[in-house]
Structures are given as C-alpha cells and as structure tokens.
Amino acid sequence: PEVMNALHSPAHFELHEAFDAFAADPDQWIGIVTGAGDRAFSAGNDLKHQAGGGEMRSPPSGFAGLTSRFDLNKPLIAAVNGIAMGGGFEIALACDIIVASEAAIFALPEPRVGLAALAGGLHRLPRAIGTKRALGMILTGRRVTAQEGYDLGFVNEVTSPGDLMTAARKWAAQIAELSPMSIRASKEAVFKGLDEPSLEAAITGQNRYPAIASLFHSEDFKEGPMAFAQKRAPNWKIGRAHV
C-alpha cells in the first residue's frame, strides 16, 4: 500500500504462482482480487522500479500473473477500492466482474509517460464498452470515476467504501450457489465464442470447448435436474477428472 500497490517484476511472478495455485485447487471456486490499504487497487507498473533500472520481465501469464492468462475458467471478481491506473485497470479488466468503491478511479494514462497499455487494456476496454468510448479514454488518458465506469458499462456495481468487500462477497456467494462446472463452462463458452468468426460458428463449435465437455461428463449434469425434480437444494461436486 505504501506504493499504491504498484507492481514490479518479482510481484508478477509471485502473483503468477498464486493464480496457478488458485486454478489448480478444485476446492477454490471463485476469486476476489483487491488492493491492500484504502488508497489504491493498483497504480499499475512500478515506474520508480523501472526508472531505477529494475528488471522488466513478466511471466507468460502477463501483468500480475493474470492479464495474459486466457485459460482460467474460474470466475474472478475485482473489488476496486481506490486508484486503478494503467496496469491496475488492466488487472480489473482481466477479471469477470468489477465491483467498485465510490472512491475508485480508473484510467489508462500510459501515454503520459511514453508507454502504452499493452497488458490487455487496449483490447479489453474496447470489447467491454465499444471502440469510440474506449478511445475517448485511451487517447486522452483521462480519469473515470466509479459511477462513470458503471454508466460506460465496465463496472457492475458501485458501493460505498465500507461496503465494497461485502458487495464483492455477495456476488461471489450468488455465483457459489450455482454449479461450478456450469459456471466454468459458461465463462469458457463466452470468451471462446467471442473469438469465433460468427455467431453460428460460436454456437455450432461450443461443444468442443474443454469445460463444456467436462460439464457433460460431470455429476453436476445429473445432480441439477435431479435436485430440481426432488425439490431440494443441489449438492454440487467438482468433476476432478475433467477440470
């Protein structure tokens, strides 16, 4: 928190290991990402580390071990508690849901320091809010409040600072009520489908996606309809052989 959660190379590799562990643990269904302290989610790249000649390496999974991690089908919630600048905003955009405190500020200000938002911001933001509105942020580097982020469409919910984590956990609890296999299949289908050349290709090709195949072979695929028929709460289980 003393550097507003700015990240340098060692932090990227440490977070890479943390997200690897999250992805591999069948008992962890949902992740919430937030920043230490009350000033910042993350100020992005540690420019002082860079200016001092510090190494600029990152793992294959990208900035914060997340922004180039395209095979994570478990849902992630960003609880943005303050400044989310540059790489910090890119971390939030790499999550599936963004819950933002009223104190949150978002920006891609890299051009102000001779850089560019190459950890996904230049690509995820246009996909989230449309090209014109994204370029309005990218080409000016301007700061956007949580409420404007909600109005633009990249923030799911705005809360008071004190209610931020409660709101993020409420989202997580709603997701956790559902079949984890269904959730993973749904997330994977959304993102892989967006990469297909057409809607038809997305619909006709979705059965070949790994998480969809795992869902069809899971106990959840039988348990859900059975629980519905028996008017009881389902007992979801992870299909470990297919995760």
C-alpha positions in Angstrom: 0.0 0.0 0.0 2.9 2.4 0.5 3.5 2.4 -3.3 -0.3 2.2 -4.1 0.1 -1.5 -4.9 2.3 -0.7 -8.0 3.8 -3.9 -9.3 7.3 -4.8 -10.3 8.8 -7.9 -12.0 9.1 -10.0 -8.8 5.4 -9.3 -8.0 4.3 -10.5 -11.4 6.0 -13.9 -10.8 4.7 -14.2 -7.3 1.1 -13.5 -8.5 1.6 -15.9 -11.3 2.2 -18.7 -8.7 -0.8 -17.5 -6.7 -3.1 -17.7 -9.7 -1.6 -21.1 -10.7 -2.5 -22.4 -7.3 -6.0 -21.0 -7.5 -6.5 -22.6 -10.9 -5.3 -26.0 -9.8 -7.2 -26.2 -6.5 -10.6 -27.9 -7.1 -11.9 -26.6 -3.8 -11.4 -22.9 -4.8 -14.4 -21.9 -7.0 -14.2 -18.1 -7.1 -11.5 -15.5 -6.6 -11.8 -11.9 -5.3 -8.9 -9.6 -6.2 -8.5 -6.3 -4.3 -5.8 -4.0 -3.2 -4.1 -3.6 0.2 -4.9 -0.4 2.1 -7.6 2.1 1.3 -5.9 4.3 -1.3 -5.4 2.1 -4.3 -6.5 -1.1 -6.0 -3.2 -0.8 -8.0 -1.4 2.1 -9.5 -0.1 -0.3 -12.2 3.5 -0.5 -13.3 6.1 0.5 -10.7 7.7 3.3 -12.6 10.3 4.1 -10.0 11.5 0.5 -10.2 11.6 0.8 -14.0 13.4 4.2 -13.8 15.9 2.8 -11.4 17.0 0.1 -13.9 14.9 -2.7 -12.3 14.2 -5.8 -14.5 11.0 -5.6 -16.6 10.3 -9.3 -17.0 6.9 -10.9 -16.6 5.7 -14.5 -16.7 3.7 -15.9 -19.7 0.5 -15.1 -17.8 1.3 -11.4 -18.1 1.0 -8.4 -15.8 0.1 -9.5 -12.2 0.2 -13.1 -13.5 -3.2 -12.5 -14.9 -3.6 -10.3 -17.9 -2.4 -12.9 -20.4 -4.0 -15.9 -18.6 -6.6 -17.0 -21.1 -7.3 -20.5 -19.8 -8.7 -19.6 -16.4 -12.4 -20.7 -16.4 -13.0 -20.0 -12.7 -14.7 -16.6 -12.2 -12.7 -13.6 -10.8 -14.2 -10.6 -9.1 -12.3 -7.3 -8.9 -13.1 -5.3 -5.8 -11.7 -1.9 -6.7 -11.1 0.1 -3.6 -9.3 3.1 -5.0 -6.9 4.1 -7.8 -6.9 1.6 -10.7 -4.4 3.1 -13.1 -2.7 1.6 -16.1 -1.8 -2.0 -15.2 -4.1 -1.7 -12.2 -7.1 -1.1 -14.5 -5.9 -3.9 -16.8 -5.9 -6.3 -13.8 -9.6 -5.3 -13.1 -10.5 -5.6 -16.8 -9.0 -9.1 -16.8 -11.5 -10.1 -14.1 -15.0 -11.1 -14.9 -16.9 -8.8 -12.6 -15.9 -5.4 -11.3 -17.3 -4.1 -8.1 -16.1 -0.5 -7.4 -16.0 1.7 -4.4 -17.2 5.3 -4.8 -13.5 6.2 -4.2 -12.3 4.2 -7.2 -10.7 6.0 -10.2 -9.9 4.2 -13.5 -7.6 5.3 -16.2 -5.1 4.1 -18.9 -2.6 7.0 -18.6 0.4 5.2 -20.1 0.8 7.8 -23.0 1.5 10.5 -20.4 4.8 8.7 -19.5 5.7 7.4 -23.0 4.2 4.0 -22.6 1.1 2.1 -23.9 -1.5 -0.1 -22.2 -0.1 -3.3 -23.7 -1.2 -5.6 -20.9 -4.7 -6.0 -22.4 -6.2 -2.6 -21.8 -6.1 -1.5 -25.4 -8.0 -4.7 -26.3 -10.3 -5.5 -23.4 -11.6 -1.9 -22.9 -13.0 -1.6 -26.5 -14.5 -5.0 -26.2 -16.2 -4.0 -22.9 -17.6 -0.6 -23.8 -17.2 -0.1 -27.6 -14.4 1.4 -29.6 -15.5 5.1 -29.5 -16.0 5.3 -25.8 -12.8 3.3 -25.2 -10.7 5.6 -27.4 -12.2 8.5 -25.6 -10.4 7.2 -22.5 -7.3 5.7 -24.2 -6.4 8.7 -26.4 -6.8 11.2 -23.5 -5.6 9.2 -20.5 -8.4 10.8 -18.6 -9.6 9.6 -15.2 -13.0 8.0 -14.9 -15.0 7.7 -11.6 -16.7 4.5 -10.5 -20.1 5.9 -11.4 -19.0 6.8 -14.9 -17.4 3.4 -15.2 -20.8 1.9 -14.3 -22.5 4.2 -16.9 -20.0 3.2 -19.5 -20.5 -0.5 -18.8 -17.3 -1.8 -17.4 -18.3 -1.6 -13.7 -21.0 -4.0 -12.5 -21.8 -2.3 -9.2 -20.8 0.9 -7.2 -20.7 0.8 -3.4 -19.6 2.9 -0.5 -16.0 2.2 0.5 -17.2 0.4 3.7 -19.5 -1.9 1.8 -17.1 -2.9 -1.0 -16.0 -6.3 0.2 -19.4 -7.1 1.4 -20.8 -6.4 -2.1 -18.0 -8.4 -3.7 -18.6 -11.4 -1.4 -22.3 -11.1 -2.2 -21.6 -11.5 -5.9 -19.3 -14.5 -5.0 -22.0 -16.1 -2.8 -24.5 -15.8 -5.7 -22.1 -17.5 -8.1 -21.3 -20.2 -5.5 -24.9 -21.2 -5.3 -24.6 -22.5 -8.8 -22.9 -25.5 -10.3 -19.2 -24.8 -10.5 -19.0 -26.9 -13.6 -21.8 -24.9 -15.3 -20.1 -21.6 -14.3 -16.8 -22.7 -15.8 -18.4 -24.0 -18.9 -20.4 -20.8 -19.3 -17.3 -18.5 -18.8 -15.3 -20.5 -21.3 -18.0 -20.5 -23.9 -18.4 -16.7 -23.6 -14.8 -15.9 -24.2 -14.0 -18.6 -26.7 -17.2 -17.8 -28.6 -16.2 -14.1 -28.9 -13.1 -15.3 -30.8 -15.2 -17.3 -33.3 -15.7 -15.7 -36.7 -19.5 -15.6 -36.4 -22.4 -16.3 -34.1 -23.1 -19.5 -36.0 -19.6 -20.7 -35.5 -19.7 -20.0 -31.8 -22.9 -21.9 -31.3 -22.0 -24.9 -33.5 -18.5 -25.1 -32.1 -19.1 -24.7 -28.4 -19.4 -28.4 -27.7 -15.7 -28.9 -28.4 -14.6 -26.5 -25.7 -13.0 -28.4 -22.8 -15.1 -27.0 -20.0 -18.3 -27.8 -21.9 -17.1 -31.4 -22.4 -16.3 -31.6 -18.7 -19.8 -30.4 -17.8 -21.5 -33.1 -19.9 -19.4 -35.7 -18.1 -19.8 -34.3 -14.6 -22.0 -35.3 -11.7 -23.5 -31.8 -11.7 -25.0 -32.5 -15.1 -27.2 -35.2 -13.4 -27.5 -33.7 -10.0 -29.0 -30.4 -11.1 -32.1 -31.8 -12.9 -32.5 -34.5 -10.1 -32.4 -31.8 -7.3 -35.0 -29.8 -9.3 -37.3 -32.7 -9.7 -36.9 -33.6 -6.0 -37.5 -30.0 -4.9 -34.2 -29.9 -2.9 -31.0 -27.9 -2.9 -28.4 -29.5 -5.3 -25.2 -31.0 -3.9 -22.7 -29.7 -6.4 -19.4 -31.7 -6.9 -16.3 -30.9 -8.9 -15.6 -33.3 -11.7 -11.9 -33.6 -10.8 -11.1 -35.9 -13.7 -12.2 -33.3 -16.2 -11.1 -30.0 -14.6 
